[in-house]
């Protein structure tokens, strides 16, 4: 049997076809799209129809490569960018473009909600997470306050992957993993926190779809799509999940001891826990995962976006960037690059900006600036790993994904900054693979075939041992000091209003 895994991201959608028997990826598709231009600073939005058009295009690309073998497709799983608000009217069409995870325009709404419930500690006590601008529910309050006509039209709200699931199946439903990033799910009980909902508006309760297990089948592929794509009439749609939850499955991060670090435009660090991991400081997100466990997570908004800016500034290609970073010594001869070009989520600096500190005539070289950019972005995630360790999570291995992990130099810097072994996977499409694996799990268990995620990941997730890097003790000690310096500098500049 074959399973389609779809990964709908901020910049593009990817799809793969997984052969469950051999573990091979038989076909893939790709389609790009843009953010809506001309919005005020901090406002980042997309048209949900762009996601649907991209999914349709990617699936058709895959099925065309399969030919007559497309009849073997038994299930579809969807990974989606987290936290985006899709507000639907009575006709089940979006009443406005989706406000995305990286939209930071909701700072006043977050502050208002925190004030109402006794500060962020009060919010954490209610739901397990602080109320942050990236989350979904402050976007709804923003809409009520700034676009009351659109709020009045809104009948239901969905997350991006839920909206794609709805288009695929006609079923509105949320699973625990992606729902836990809305800001209104009590992650301890896996139930909606109605105190927070009611503060926004009593109607919010009726806007929420059914909430349920991430292990359940979501629905069946709509007859119109099955006919258009030439698929059978019993193709299941699994629950799907957020990109980090699907990335956990796709990297074999399904039990305690393994941590995944994603080096994309933004960065994430997450591991699986058997119980909720609630951070009283609100820096580690206490999310649920998409296997009905929990997924403590740290997100930073600036990883390859920083290195890409440096690369473009010097007119380098990727090879030249790699050579420059490799040529500079660890520590970049005293340069510290605070990488908050897009603001930041961890630490919570929505209006933050980038800073290069420690410049002198002797160290002001392109290579050192490039090295400092890589180190600053990586240490941002290393701070998250430190918080994991503070909360009792001590990973034995860190699995790297995302564009930055393709760099051998960056992988070694990661091992040194994390002071842990790092390794990549044999496929770079961790979220899409996770979505396909979840679909295989859901399809098998619905039919009474008891299959575990342990079994599926052991069969289908393989490491690329040629990429494994072990930490250099001397560099690890240097980067531990550099992390303290970076966070101290961040704190001082923030306190004085200069960051």
Beta strands, then each sheet from edge to edge (+ up, - down):
strand 1: 2-8
strand 2: 12-19
strand 3: 25-32
strand 4: 45-46
strand 5: 73-80
strand 6: 86-88
strand 7: 98-99
strand 8: 156-158
strand 9: 173-175
strand 10: 185-186
strand 11: 191-192
strand 12: 210-212
strand 13: 217-220
strand 14: 236-238
strand 15: 241-242
strand 16: 258-263
strand 17: 267-271
strand 18: 285-288
strand 19: 294-300
strand 20: 336-339
strand 21: 354-357
strand 22: 397-401
strand 23: 422-425
strand 24: 463-469
sheet 1: 3+ 2- 1+ 5+ 14+ 13-
sheet 2: 3+ 2- 1+ 5+ 15+
sheet 3: 4+ 7-
sheet 4: 6+ 8-
sheet 5: 9+ 12+
sheet 6: 10+ 11-
sheet 7: 18+ 19- 17+ 16- 22- 23- 24+
sheet 8: 20+ 21-
end
